[in-house]
Amino acid sequence: MENLFNYISIEKFKERRYKRKEVIHAEGEKCNEFSVVLSGQVLISTFTETEREYAINILGSGNTFGELLLFSNFDCYLGNIIAVRDTTILSISKQELLNELARNPEFMKEFIELISSEAMALQTRNKILLQSSIRDRILFYLNERKKIENSNAFYIDSKESLARYLNIPRPSLSRELIAMQNDKLISYGKHYIKLEN
């Protein structure tokens, strides 16, 4: 995301601040802007028919949202976007974004790369959710991170945020992490997980 700001002035974006648990956008609301999380963290979530909360995504500083919806035939938010903690968002309107894309080929290239990366991330998330067991979800997630980060050790914001991302109840995640550590597959602490093989 940082590369985008090499080609577009941050002054083109409007800055908005949100308090913890404040709704930034509601599910079903029309998406009219491309947004960047400048600081803080947001949760994109919806509810199943049985009223169970389902985390679509968790975004931190530098992450973006709206880019896949903005030019879609169905341009409404698929979930509620809520500030997990005090959060600052930068947003640019669809029209202003189109103007910048038309006059700035380098920015257009970076934006297309961003959309492609987001589409790949969604495919990876779908693969995680297709895993048949909690252990398989955790291992698939860690192995995907290993490919990207070229490391066996990974920072995690919290077990709660990881449980949301993997769509696993927090107590079930904790139990499985303990079992995996006992089986010498991983080691973990408050803010890290390490693959041991």
Secondary structure, 3 states (H helix, E strand, C coil): CHHHHHCCCHHHCEEEEECCCCEEECCCCECCEEEEEEECEEEEEEECCCCCEEEEEEEECCCEECCCCCCCCCCECCCEEEECCCEEEEEEEHHHHHHHHHHCHHHHHHHHHHHHHHHHHHHHHHHHHHCCCHHHHHHHHHHHHHHHHCCCEEECCCHHHHHHHHCCCHHHHHHHHHHHHHCCCEEECCCEEEECC
